[in-house]
Every structure is written in C-alpha cells, then in structure tokens.
C-alpha cells in the first residue's frame, strides 16, 4: 500500500499505529517513508518468499485499525472515485 499523508506527523502516526499491529501479530514487514510524507507498506512473508493468508489478514487489520488516515488532499484528488470512496470510509 502506498499513499501520501497530509504531513510528516500524520505519516509517522500511521507508521506507528501499523507498527503496533505488526508487533502484536508478530508479523514484521517493510515500511518506507520518503519526502517526509510518502508512505509505503510492503506486506509479505519473507520466510516463504511470497504473500500468504496471514498477510491478507494483517492488511485487513491495518485497514480497520488505522482509520482515519489523514491523506494529502492533492494525492486523494488524483485517485479514482472508487479508491476515494474506499479511503474516505
């Protein structure tokens, strides 16, 4: 998942929330923060070299537990309407 947060503080808030979930689930993955607010979360099972059912469960937990995410309004405007509706829930 890749998105641009509203600002650095919101990017770090999301990363920290996701980190708590990863620690709780004992499932660690890659985070990338670039340009102070561009966040990328790459979830896959390193040990197996691919995506597993647990990765999908973890992604779902993140979607549920890390809302609302303060997205950059410019970034959000560039997403299609289906994505915008999903992200605004």
C-alpha atoms as one frame of an Amber mdcrd trajectory, in Angstrom:
protein
   0.000   0.000   0.000   1.307   3.383  -0.939  -0.080   6.820  -0.104   0.854
  10.396   0.660  -0.061  11.573   4.137  -1.215  15.101   4.884   2.133  15.896
   6.520   5.088  14.292   8.314   3.259  13.997  11.644   0.366  12.049  10.098
   2.766   9.823   8.152   4.566   8.928  11.388   1.270   8.427  13.256   0.182
   5.828  10.682   3.571   4.109  10.678   3.492   3.872  14.475  -0.076   2.505
  14.501   0.861  -0.103  11.917   3.961  -0.954  13.934   1.832  -1.699  16.995
  -0.296  -4.094  14.936   2.785  -5.775  13.443   4.306  -6.251  16.888   1.059
  -7.591  18.353   0.667 -10.069  15.480   4.393 -10.914  15.454   4.402 -10.267
  11.713   7.003  -7.737  10.601   7.281  -6.235   7.148   8.822  -3.322   5.284
   7.972   0.361   5.734   9.273   3.159   3.582   8.944   6.874   4.286  10.137
   9.266   1.595   9.882  13.013   1.124   8.581  13.416   4.685   5.088  12.093
   3.953   5.086   9.436   1.229   4.383   6.140   2.975   4.727   2.669   1.515
   3.912  -0.525   3.400   5.032  -3.785   1.792   3.480  -6.849   3.398   4.674
 -10.323   2.531   6.105 -13.304   4.345   9.884 -13.122   3.971  10.355 -16.672
   5.211   8.174 -18.078   2.428   9.142 -15.513  -0.176   5.579 -14.530  -1.003
   2.137 -13.470   0.104   0.186 -15.708   2.477  -3.274 -15.730   4.032  -1.758
 -14.108   7.142  -0.544 -11.202   5.008  -4.092 -10.558   3.803  -5.395 -10.765
   7.382  -2.754  -8.289   8.513  -3.624  -5.903   5.672  -7.271  -6.088   6.716
  -6.370  -5.335  10.347  -4.432  -2.282   9.185  -7.382  -1.074   7.095  -9.725
  -1.403  10.074  -7.493  -0.220  12.925  -5.612   2.639  11.276  -8.506   4.774
  10.132  -8.897   7.597   9.641  -5.657   8.272   7.799  -5.042  11.932   7.059
  -4.225  11.758   3.349  -2.819  14.623   1.322  -5.817  16.275  -0.357  -3.841
  16.634  -3.596  -2.917  12.923  -3.540  -6.523  11.954  -2.759  -7.831  14.104
  -5.634  -5.612  12.120  -8.022  -7.181   8.765  -7.054 -10.146   7.388  -8.981
 -13.606   7.694  -7.400 -13.721   4.042  -6.294 -10.433   4.427  -4.394 -11.536
   7.775  -2.955 -14.758   6.258  -1.600 -12.863   3.364  -0.036 -10.295   5.652
   1.598 -12.864   8.118   2.947 -14.832   5.494   4.876
